[in-house]
């Protein structure tokens, strides 16, 4: 005769088995599955577990998989492991003509995939909140490397339009990154991605600058004299709207992330603020080279099987 204690054990085991099966059915086919229970728990009495990360919250991950498809119009299994991020539809158009295989438009973002280059490019629009969102969504496809091909306003007097900047860090003057890491944590790129991109640039016989960029969600700062004085004090090379968010959210979400920025205007100089006319000239003169470096960097990371994440979180 089965005892009451044995009955409870049998019932508990059956319930656990059903939960495991349901969890497996909820994961989309063709994507890597994660067993969050297999993650080791450090023996640290001061550690407060964070269950708000996609890699540690299976329910959030399933929602993110659904959202990635809804926002981009592409099933998560279509995304390549090397991903380029951009803010501009023009970059998407040029990438599509150069090497694109399939293109999709979701409710908020647009995507082009290239099997030939083994790269996906995503136009996530503009701003810190969108930058944080796309990193969390992309984390569900476990990318090998993500690279922002962004534009920035040159602040240092030696810069000119068309110059490349490989940021070594970014000032967190925006509101999104604080939801991922405390404000005292610096916004840093994944070093090996920056190193890889720098090698590609040098091999092309081109030059680039390194240094700190200022990320802000403050538009029309050009007319705020107090803010401009602050920029002078910081000695930042350039200013833009997404880099710090991508670095911090990428680190928190276990997404290797780098950035190659193109100086598109010189807002501290007389008549240096970008206009519709000057923006068209920048796209025409520099987009193809910017894209070429980004595609080659990501493609060669794929070809070499480069191990980008060289440490464990």
Phi, psi and omega in degrees: 000134182282126181285164179297325181295317179294324178299318180295322178297315180298317180296318180295318180296318179296322179294318180296320179296319180296320179297318180297316180295318179296321180297319180294324181291332183283340181280134182292141180295150177086002180242150179295140178260146180239134175257099185294338180289341182278351180290128179293142178258114181301143178278077184224109184294345182263357182279127175257111182302137178254105180264015180266000178272145181299324182289345181243007182224099186296325179294317178296322180296319180295321177294320181294323176299316179294319182291322179301316179292319182293317184284331184253342183079006179241137175295141181307330181290346179280341185287134175284167182280345176251125189230132174256137176251140177217162176255002193231131177297332180298320177297321178297316180298314181293319178299317180300317180289326182286316187205011186289146175251315181217149183227144179215154177232120177263197182286342183224339186221165178234150186220144168231132178252145177227110176289325181299312180274346185061042184223143170246139175244137182236126170267103185263009181079212190232143170111160183299314180300319178294325178296315179297319181296313184294326178295316179297319180293318181291338181298337182287344178259008176049060181295147175288319181204143175234135182229124173276124168256090186247172175246155182213161174268124180287130181256326182286141186295340182277349183280153175220164179302139179094351177289149176258142176234126172257101185294134173268343178192167179221140177280130187271072178258054179214171189260354188272323186293338180296340179281351182250323181215151176304152187296339179282351180281127181290150177268105185237145176281169171286116190304316186294331176291314179298320179296319181294314180297319181298322179295320179297318180297314181296320178299332177278359181074023181256171181243162177205164177245150174239155179156192183267137174247155181257120177259125182225154171252018181262106179272154185061030175295341183301340183256009180253103185296324179294318179294319180294325177296323177297319179298320178299318181294326183287335184063029177290145180288320188207170180227141178200195192235001186226337193302311181299319179298315180297318181296313184289312180294325177295316178298314181294330183262006180063040178247113177296123188222137175226180181209140170235111185258144177251127177288114185256342178201170183232076192294343179273351180266160180300128182058029184266354181288138183296139176235175178301317182293313182291328178295319178299320180294321179296314178302314183296320188273331192234345185301313184299319179292317178303312179296317182301317179295317180296315181296315180297319179299311181291321180295318181288330173299320178293315183295320182278350184062037185299131177272104188276313182277095188268007175217166182255141174277000000 
